[in-house]
Amino acid sequence: MSLFLTIALVQIIALISPGPDFFFVSQTAVSRSRRQAFFGVVGITLGVAVWAALALLGLQLLLQRLVWLERLITIAGGLYLAWMGIKMLRGAWKAPAGPVDTPPPALQRGDLATLRAGLFTNLANPKAVVYFASVFSAFLGRDVSAAARWGIWALVSAETLLWFTLVAALFALPAMRRAYLRAARWIDGVAGAIFVAFGLHLILSRKA
C-alpha cells in the first residue's frame, strides 16, 4: 500500500504544478460551463492514461533509440499548443473590450469537440511519457507484479480525473465567471500567450 501512496503523492504534486492541462481546464470552465469543462477533463484523463500506458510498455526506451521520432513528436505537440494559443489570441483580439456574455468564437465548441481538445492538449506534451517513465522506473522494480503496475496506472488516471474535476468546479463558480466576463479579452489573451509559450518551448527545446 505504501507504494500506491507514494505514487499518489508524486502524481498530485505533478498535477498541482500549472501546465497546459490546467490552463485548458480553467479557461474552459470560466469561459463556458462546468459541463464542457468536465468533457475537457475526460479528454485530458484519456491522454494521461495513454501516456502512462505507453510508459509501462516501454515507449521511452524506444524514443531513446529513435531520437528523430522523439523530436518529431515533440515538434508536432508544440505546433498544436501554439496553434491553440494563436486561436485564443485571435479570439481575444476580435472580442469587444467591455464585458461580454458569450465566449469568443475560437472558444465555442460542443461537448465532444471539447473532449477532443482536452485529449489533444494532453497528448501534445510528449514530455509526459518521460515523466511517467521516470516515476515508474524509480518506484516500480522488477519485483512489482503486473497487476500492481496496472493498478498504479488506474490510480494516476483516476487521480487526474478527480483533480481536474475539482479545478473545473472551482473555476465554474459564479464569482469566477463574473470576474471572467469583466476581463474576458485580457484573460483570453494571457491564456493564449501561455499556450504559445508552451508550444514554442517544446519546439525549441533540445535533448540534453
Residue pairs with C-beta under 8 A, 6 or more apart in sequence:
3 139
3 140
3 144
3 148
3 152
4 151
4 152
4 155
6 139
7 135
7 139
7 152
7 155
7 156
8 155
8 159
10 135
10 139
11 135
11 155
11 156
11 159
11 160
12 159
12 163
14 131
15 159
15 160
15 163
15 164
16 163
19 125
19 198
20 81
20 121
20 122
20 124
20 125
20 195
20 198
21 44
21 118
21 121
21 122
21 125
21 164
22 164
22 167
23 191
23 194
23 195
24 40
24 44
24 117
24 118
24 121
25 37
25 40
25 41
25 44
25 118
25 164
25 167
25 168
25 171
26 167
26 168
26 171
27 88
27 107
27 187
27 188
27 191
28 36
28 37
28 40
28 107
28 114
28 118
28 168
29 36
29 37
29 167
29 168
29 169
29 170
29 171
29 172
29 176
30 171
30 172
30 176
30 177
30 179
30 180
30 187
31 103
31 107
31 180
31 184
31 187
31 188
32 103
32 107
32 108
32 114
33 172
34 168
34 169
34 172
35 111
36 109
36 111
36 114
37 114
37 168
37 171
37 172
38 165
38 168
39 111
39 112
39 114
39 115
39 118
40 114
40 115
40 117
40 118
40 121
40 168
41 118
41 161
41 164
41 165
41 167
41 168
42 115
42 118
42 161
43 114
43 115
43 116
43 117
43 118
43 119
43 120
43 121
43 122
44 118
44 119
44 121
44 122
44 160
44 164
45 157
45 160
45 161
45 164
46 115
46 118
46 119
46 122
47 118
47 119
47 120
47 121
47 122
47 123
47 128
48 122
48 128
48 156
48 157
48 160
49 153
49 157
50 123
51 122
51 123
51 128
51 129
51 132
52 132
52 153
52 156
52 157
53 153
54 129
54 132
55 129
55 132
55 133
55 136
56 132
56 136
56 149
56 150
56 153
59 129
59 133
60 129
60 130
60 133
62 69
63 69
63 70
63 73
63 129
64 70
67 207
70 126
70 207
71 207
73 126
74 126
74 127
74 202
74 203
74 205
75 202
75 203
76 124
77 123
77 124
77 125
77 126
77 199
77 202
78 124
78 198
78 199
78 200
78 201
78 202
78 203
78 204
79 199
79 203
80 120
80 121
80 124
80 199
81 121
81 124
81 125
81 195
81 196
81 198
81 199
81 202
82 195
82 196
82 198
82 199
82 200
82 203
83 199
84 117
84 121
84 192
84 195
84 199
85 191
85 192
85 193
85 194
85 195
85 196
85 197
85 198
85 199
86 192
86 196
87 106
87 192
88 106
88 107
88 188
88 189
88 191
88 192
88 195
89 188
89 189
89 192
89 193
89 196
90 106
90 192
91 103
91 104
91 105
91 106
91 107
91 188
91 192
92 104
92 184
92 185
92 186
92 188
92 189
92 192
93 189
94 104
94 105
95 104
95 184
95 185
95 188
96 185
97 185
99 181
99 182
99 184
100 181
100 184
100 185
101 181
102 108
103 184
104 184
104 188
107 188
109 117
122 128
124 199
124 202
125 198
125 202
126 202
127 202
132 156
136 149
136 152
140 148
140 149
140 152
170 176
180 187
